[in-house]
Amino acid sequence: MAHIRTLIPITPTRTLIAVLALLLSLALPEQSAAQAGPHLRVLDHVLKAVLDRGTAQSPTLQKLVAEIETTRILVFAECSMRMPSGVGGRMNFVTNANDYRFVRIAIDCMLTERWQITLLAHELQHALEIGRNPDVVGVEAMESLYEEIGYPTSREGGIRHFETEAAIIVQRAVERELEGRGTPAALAY
Ligand SMILES: [Zn+2]
C-alpha cells in the first residue's frame, strides 16, 4: 500500500504571494461577498461530491464541517495535481483579511474516494486548529501554535511541516465510520 503522508507546510510569506493573489481574486471581489455563503468552499465539483458523500456516512466529518461554519475562517479545498510524492493531503495558511483567516486544503484526488474522505477530515481538523485560535493571523503565529499543539515532522528548504495527534485521531474515527466500504484508508503523519 502506498505510504501516504499529510502536511501542514509553514511557508515564508514571500513564497505565498502567487497563491494569495489567486485566492483573493476568487474569494474577495468585495468584502461582503467573502463573508456571505459557506465557510467551507470546495473548488472542484468532483471533490465536493466526495465531501457530500463523506458527510452522509461520517458523523465525525459532519461535525467538523458544522464547526467550520461557526468559526471566523474560510477554507478552500481543492484537488491537487502537484502533491509531493507520498503526500495525500495538506493545509496552508493563506492570509488574514477582513477579520477572517483563509486556509487552503489540497487533496490528492487520484486516491480512492475513501482515502479522500479521511484526508479531508484530517485537513479540516487542522483548519479548525486555526479557526479555534483567533490569534493565528499569520505564518509566524501558526508556527507558534503548532509548536505548542503539534510536533514537527520534517523540514524541506525553508518549509517546516507539523502534525497533530488530534488530526490523526479524527482521521481514524472517520476511517472506522466508513468501515467496510472499499480499501483501507491512508496512514497520516
Ligand atoms: Zn496532519
Boltz pocket constraint, residues with backbone or C-beta under 6 A from the ligand:
constraints:
  - pocket:
      binder: B
      contacts: [[A, 6], [A, 7], [A, 8], [A, 122], [A, 126], [A, 162], [A, 163], [A, 164], [A, 167], [A, 188], [A, 189]]
      max_distance: 6.0
